[in-house]
Amino acid sequence: MKNQVVEKSIEFAIDIITYCEILESHKKFVISNQLLKSGTSIGANVHEAQNAESKADFIHKMKIAAKELEETKYWLVLCKRAKSYPNDELGLSQKIHELGLIIYKIVSSSIQSNKTK
């Protein structure tokens, strides 16, 4: 059975790479670099969490993924609002929203189950 958050984080990272290539073709290097780092870091932390040393370590890594997700949202908002930036034809805002719902649910559930032990 596929792990939904792992799969969605990979798909999102691929879309971020594609969008950053579009940004770079428009010479938007600084934002592209920031967006590429934070957008791909979400999946890297989700992946790392899959081999956590403990429940607390898992929660910590997923919280880092959530922080990177919020940073990525910020860069996407800047791209959307800046008139000189290419439009997001990939639906990244919707995709990051969906990924965020999953990550925040995992963090919340993991914290709750950790408290009941």
Kinemage of the C-alpha trace (Angstrom):
@kinemage 1
@onewidth
@group {chain A} dominant
@subgroup {mainchain}
@vectorlist {calphas} color= white
{ca met a 1} P 0.000 0.000 0.000
{ca lys a 2} L 1.368 3.413 -0.970
{ca asn a 3} L 2.012 6.028 1.665
{ca gln a 4} L -0.184 8.985 0.633
{ca val a 5} L 1.905 11.735 2.235
{ca val a 6} L 5.123 10.355 0.744
{ca glu a 7} L 3.577 10.117 -2.729
{ca lys a 8} L 1.997 13.577 -2.572
{ca ser a 9} L 5.229 15.138 -1.316
{ca ile a 10} L 7.138 13.607 -4.250
{ca glu a 11} L 4.529 14.776 -6.769
{ca phe a 12} L 4.588 18.255 -5.249
{ca ala a 13} L 8.411 18.400 -5.356
{ca ile a 14} L 8.380 17.458 -9.054
{ca asp a 15} L 5.839 20.218 -9.752
{ca ile a 16} L 7.951 22.706 -7.774
{ca ile a 17} L 11.001 21.771 -9.841
{ca thr a 18} L 9.005 22.349 -13.025
{ca tyr a 19} L 7.702 25.723 -11.831
{ca cys a 20} L 11.168 26.803 -10.699
{ca glu a 21} L 12.501 25.982 -14.160
{ca ile a 22} L 9.799 28.292 -15.572
{ca leu a 23} L 10.803 30.997 -13.079
{ca glu a 24} L 14.451 30.634 -14.056
{ca ser a 25} L 13.558 30.941 -17.744
{ca his a 26} L 12.059 34.325 -16.775
{ca lys a 27} L 15.256 35.201 -14.866
{ca lys a 28} L 13.545 35.036 -11.446
{ca phe a 29} L 16.541 33.302 -9.886
{ca val a 30} L 16.352 34.454 -6.257
{ca ile a 31} L 12.721 33.455 -5.621
{ca ser a 32} L 13.158 30.323 -7.719
{ca asn a 33} L 16.065 29.230 -5.538
{ca gln a 34} L 14.152 29.861 -2.291
{ca leu a 35} L 11.040 28.114 -3.596
{ca leu a 36} L 13.038 25.143 -4.868
{ca lys a 37} L 14.742 24.672 -1.495
{ca ser a 38} L 11.632 24.905 0.673
{ca gly a 39} L 9.318 23.096 -1.759
{ca thr a 40} L 11.551 20.052 -2.109
{ca ser a 41} L 12.484 20.076 1.587
{ca ile a 42} L 8.899 19.179 2.507
{ca gly a 43} L 9.249 15.770 0.896
{ca ala a 44} L 12.777 15.264 2.177
{ca asn a 45} L 11.558 15.702 5.756
{ca val a 46} L 8.494 13.522 5.176
{ca his a 47} L 10.801 10.822 3.835
{ca glu a 48} L 13.190 11.184 6.744
{ca ala a 49} L 10.272 10.861 9.171
{ca gln a 50} L 9.474 7.429 7.745
{ca asn a 51} L 12.630 6.122 9.409
{ca ala a 52} L 12.408 8.097 12.621
{ca glu a 53} L 14.155 6.764 15.700
{ca ser a 54} L 11.130 7.335 17.923
{ca lys a 55} L 7.613 8.749 17.923
{ca ala a 56} L 9.024 12.079 19.161
{ca asp a 57} L 11.572 12.077 16.326
{ca phe a 58} L 8.782 11.324 13.828
{ca ile a 59} L 6.715 14.237 15.140
{ca his a 60} L 9.741 16.530 15.046
{ca lys a 61} L 10.536 15.682 11.415
{ca met a 62} L 6.906 16.085 10.359
{ca lys a 63} L 6.810 19.472 12.115
{ca ile a 64} L 9.870 20.510 10.109
{ca ala a 65} L 8.022 19.401 6.952
{ca ala a 66} L 5.103 21.607 8.070
{ca lys a 67} L 7.437 24.586 8.577
{ca glu a 68} L 8.908 24.113 5.103
{ca leu a 69} L 5.370 23.872 3.758
{ca glu a 70} L 4.503 27.249 5.278
{ca glu a 71} L 7.643 28.826 3.843
{ca thr a 72} L 6.753 27.412 0.430
{ca lys a 73} L 3.260 28.909 0.710
{ca tyr a 74} L 4.879 32.290 1.350
{ca trp a 75} L 7.059 32.112 -1.783
{ca leu a 76} L 4.064 30.998 -3.846
{ca val a 77} L 2.029 33.962 -2.587
{ca leu a 78} L 4.835 36.307 -3.627
{ca cys a 79} L 4.955 34.721 -7.077
{ca lys a 80} L 1.194 34.999 -7.426
{ca arg a 81} L 1.041 38.653 -6.359
{ca ala a 82} L 4.082 39.874 -8.284
{ca lys a 83} L 2.806 41.035 -11.666
{ca ser a 84} L 6.079 40.267 -13.417
{ca tyr a 85} L 6.045 36.583 -12.418
{ca pro a 86} L 4.667 33.792 -14.610
{ca asn a 87} L 1.324 32.309 -13.580
{ca asp a 88} L 1.211 29.043 -11.688
{ca glu a 89} L -0.353 26.805 -14.326
{ca leu a 90} L 0.415 23.708 -12.239
{ca gly a 91} L -2.075 24.432 -9.446
{ca leu a 92} L 0.641 24.556 -6.798
{ca ser a 93} L -1.461 26.575 -4.357
{ca gln a 94} L -4.173 23.920 -4.311
{ca lys a 95} L -1.652 21.079 -4.168
{ca ile a 96} L 0.223 22.593 -1.222
{ca his a 97} L -3.081 23.174 0.568
{ca glu a 98} L -3.988 19.476 0.152
{ca leu a 99} L -0.517 18.355 1.239
{ca gly a 100} L -0.747 20.653 4.255
{ca leu a 101} L -4.052 19.111 5.340
{ca ile a 102} L -2.414 15.684 5.339
{ca ile a 103} L 0.761 16.778 7.134
{ca tyr a 104} L -1.088 18.754 9.812
{ca lys a 105} L -3.468 15.827 10.406
{ca ile a 106} L -0.510 13.462 10.805
{ca val a 107} L 1.215 15.826 13.242
{ca ser a 108} L -1.977 16.370 15.239
{ca ser a 109} L -2.828 12.656 15.385
{ca ser a 110} L 0.737 11.720 16.288
{ca ile a 111} L 0.837 14.247 19.131
{ca gln a 112} L -2.505 13.001 20.445
{ca ser a 113} L -1.477 9.347 20.336
{ca asn a 114} L 1.840 10.221 21.967
{ca lys a 115} L -0.007 11.931 24.866
{ca thr a 116} L -2.254 8.925 25.524
{ca lys a 117} L 0.691 6.612 26.132
